[in-house]
Amino acid sequence: MPRRSYHHGDLKSVILAQAAELVAERGADGISLRELARAAGVSHAAPAHHFTDRRGLFTALATEGFAQLAAALSAAQPEFADAARAYVRFALDHPGHYAVMFDRMLYDAADPELRAAEAAAAAELTSGIATLADSNAQNDPVGSALAAWSLVHGFALLTLNDAVTESDPVDTAERLARILFSG
């Protein structure tokens, strides 16, 4: 019986979407390019043309995630509370990307595209800090950016791991941001 072949218009996107879904379901450890190829209906060698190996796959997934996060934060301007909402919403809507983005053991942190995407996301989050009226935030923008990131990242992880069970975690993130960062 002849083997059916299938041609994807954008195999890279299909593989990344499938990888994000599987990471969200069961974590990154058990995911292979071979499994992703099988799920996409292509030869086991096809994904290697785009990613080379698992590390390349996760580098591309983290890059895509940071770019999407930067876009979400940019669309949420101008206040930090808006960025806090967008950050937590992104984490909840994209748990597979989010898990890979913050596990540097999985990807090549020196990859230029990844570094640019990370920098863009950091710049968007930091721009929200500039809107804070709190004099402490104004006097220490680097510390304020770290505190703000710690708040939204920590809260997102707590929510994703079911350590907190807020009825609306996005609203709660905004409320926390206003409590901690209003002058």
C-alpha positions, 0 to 999 in steps of 0.5 A: 500500500503506498504511503500517503504524503502530505504537503504543508504550506507552512510546516514550520508553523504547524510544527511550532503550534503542535509543539506548543500544544504538547508542551502545555499538555505534558511538558517539554521532556517527552517531545521529539521532532519525530513525534511532531513529524508523525502528527503533521503527517510528514517524513521524520526528517522534514522538521529537521529542515526547519529546526535541526534538532530539539534545541532548535525547535525550542529556540524557535518556539521561545522566539515565537513566544517572546515576539507574541508577548512583545506584541501583546504588551505593546497592544496593552499600553500605556499603563503598567497595570495594562501590561500586567493584564496582558502578561498574565493573559499571554501566559494563560493563553500560551502555556506551552510557549510560556513554559519553554520561554523561561526554561533556558536549558531547552534552547540556545539563549545566544540565538540572535533572533531569540535575543531580539525577541526577548529584548523586545518583550523586556522593552515593552514591559519596561515601558509600562514602568515609565508610566508609574507615578511612584517616586521609588519607581521613578528613582530606580527604574531598573529595580522597578522593572525587575519588581514588576516582572517578578510580580507578573511572572510569579503570579502567572506561574502560580496561576498556571500551577494551580497554586492560586485559584482566582476566579479571574487571574487577569483582573487579579494581576491588574489589581495586584499591580495597582496595589504594589505600584500605585504612588 
